[in-house]
């Protein structure tokens, strides 16, 4: 491993002379100077422990003098031979003792590579900085107990239940990460942080977002068309495709096949991380036609922000509703569509669920749904487009839709 080390005691001047000459130079009693071909030079000391040879780095020869290297080597030899201490283990334990919660959180944030986008990555850390770092940030990560976490999040847990749950999850993720890194001897105390145990029970969550009754929808869409804006067009497209706001706001012309009348949303932009094909009704194609007429860019975003040409924010479509003095939520239009399909058509449930990109837990059925149900979904979306367009004053009863 070491080749033919040049024997003999080193001198300070001798060290300077060999720093530009690749090789391994021995000072004696296990102390070596190693110079690599890239110009790096480092001190190492070799000792025997339990019949095994161990090498310990002492630092760069450009920063650590020969005299200091000899002192460090002597100290390591004493720890190993006299005290029976492994310097590497000792160094790791020392690093773990000094590791704070904030340092561990920053390390996790830097190493984690499964963020959906840069915005989510920034939000993840910003929430910890606001709610966790003030109480936990300076604590040694190895010493944090359930009581410390409860004290840190009890206020936000009660005042902002959803935010409290997210912060609790992120704190536990940091502690589990620290455990995996050896900075902590146990995983996060998740069981002690369950609602009703360490933390008080929260009020029942209302997961439903206020949805516009489908009977009111044709008149509302007609009002959207009274004047032009990309926000209004995007909201109409959300309604006609029953898609999520984020999918529409990020939609590009490259995802649209006008000849086949389909919109293919890539897996990277879908909540379930699976590609979703949306059949486009005549009304949805008309929205695209109006959007294209207003933009010279035929490759970028379909519904760009007028302010900067980038994707609209999640508040842009909500503002359209608020300007119209409607208290409904953008996401609620998916519920509007689903209620209409259930109450006013004969389309099977699996067709309606596939239109919403809801995942079927049965993989075989899911694979079938992505293929064979496309034609049925095309009929469903055509019927929905006609209803939204106010083509019929009466509710559609599509008794033959399931055939």
GIBELDA-V870727 format. One record per backbone hydrogen bond with DSSP energy under -1.0 kcal/mol. NH is the residue of the N-H (numbers start at 0). CO is the residue of the C=O. E is the energy in kcal/mol with one decimal. If there is no record, write none. Layout:
BEGIN
nh = {NH	NH}
co = {CO	CO}
e = {E	E}
END
This chain:
BEGIN
nh = {5	14	15	16	17	20	22	24	25	26	27	30	31	32	33	34	35	38	41	42	43	44	45	46	48	51	53	55	57	60	62	63	68	69	70	71	72	73	74	75	76	77	78	79	80	81	82	84	89	90	91	92	93	94	95	96	97	100	101	103	104	105	106	107	108	109	110	111	120	121	122	123	124	125	126	127	128	129	130	131	132	135	136	138	140	142	148	149	150	151	152	153	156	157	158	159	163	164	165	166	167	168	169	170	171	172	173	174	175	176	177	178	179	180	181	182	189	192	193	195	196	198	215	219	220	221	222	223	224	225	232	233	234	235	236	237	238	239	240	241	247	248	249	250	252	254	255	256	260	261	262	263	264	268	269	272	275	277	279	284	285	286	287	288	289	290	291	292	294	301	304	308	315	318	319	320	321	322	323	324	325	328	332	333	335	336	337	338	339	340	341	342	343	351	352	353	354	356	357	365	366	367	368	369	371	373	376	377	378	379	380	381	382	383	384	385	386	387	388	389	390	398	400	402}
co = {23	10	11	12	13	17	34	32	5	30	30	27	43	24	41	22	39	35	33	58	31	55	29	53	51	48	46	44	42	40	59	59	64	65	66	67	68	69	70	71	72	73	74	75	76	77	77	78	85	86	87	88	89	90	91	92	93	138	136	99	100	101	102	103	104	105	106	107	116	117	118	119	120	121	122	123	124	125	126	127	127	131	132	135	98	139	144	145	146	147	148	149	152	153	154	155	159	160	161	162	163	164	165	166	167	168	169	170	171	172	173	174	175	176	178	177	187	189	190	198	193	193	212	215	216	217	218	219	220	222	228	229	230	231	232	233	234	235	236	237	243	244	245	247	299	251	252	261	256	256	277	254	275	265	266	269	264	262	260	280	281	282	283	284	285	286	287	288	291	250	309	304	312	314	315	316	317	318	319	321	320	209	329	330	331	332	333	334	335	336	337	338	339	347	348	349	350	353	352	361	362	363	364	365	367	370	372	373	374	375	376	377	378	379	380	381	382	383	384	386	385	396	397	399}
e = {-1.5	-2.5	-1.7	-1.9	-1.6	-2.2	-2.3	-3.4	-1.8	-2.9	-1.1	-1.5	-3.3	-3.2	-2.9	-3.2	-2.9	-1.4	-2.4	-2.6	-2.3	-2.2	-2.4	-2.6	-3.2	-1.9	-3.1	-2.4	-2.6	-2.4	-1.3	-3.0	-2.6	-2.2	-1.8	-2.5	-2.5	-2.3	-2.1	-2.3	-2.5	-2.1	-2.3	-2.5	-2.9	-2.4	-1.7	-2.9	-2.5	-2.4	-2.4	-2.5	-2.2	-2.3	-2.5	-2.2	-1.4	-2.1	-2.1	-2.4	-2.7	-2.4	-2.1	-2.4	-2.6	-1.9	-2.0	-2.6	-1.9	-2.3	-2.4	-2.3	-1.4	-2.4	-2.1	-1.0	-2.5	-1.9	-2.6	-2.1	-2.8	-3.2	-1.3	-1.7	-2.6	-1.6	-1.5	-2.7	-2.1	-1.6	-2.1	-1.6	-2.8	-1.4	-2.5	-2.5	-2.9	-2.3	-1.9	-2.6	-2.4	-2.1	-2.2	-2.6	-2.2	-1.9	-2.1	-2.2	-2.5	-2.1	-2.5	-2.0	-2.2	-1.7	-1.0	-2.5	-2.3	-1.4	-1.0	-3.1	-2.2	-1.3	-1.6	-1.6	-2.8	-2.1	-1.7	-1.7	-1.5	-1.2	-2.4	-2.7	-2.2	-2.3	-2.3	-2.2	-2.2	-2.6	-1.9	-1.3	-1.8	-2.9	-1.2	-1.3	-2.2	-1.6	-1.4	-2.7	-1.2	-1.8	-2.3	-2.6	-3.1	-1.8	-1.4	-1.2	-2.3	-3.1	-2.8	-2.4	-1.6	-1.5	-1.9	-2.1	-2.0	-2.3	-2.7	-1.8	-1.4	-2.4	-3.4	-2.6	-1.2	-2.2	-1.1	-1.4	-2.5	-3.0	-1.3	-1.6	-2.7	-2.6	-1.6	-1.5	-2.1	-2.3	-2.3	-2.8	-2.4	-2.7	-2.1	-2.8	-2.8	-1.7	-2.8	-1.9	-1.7	-1.4	-2.3	-2.6	-2.3	-1.9	-2.5	-1.8	-1.7	-1.5	-2.8	-2.2	-1.6	-2.2	-2.9	-1.9	-2.2	-2.4	-2.6	-2.2	-2.1	-2.9	-2.2	-1.5	-2.6	-1.5	-1.7	-1.1}
END
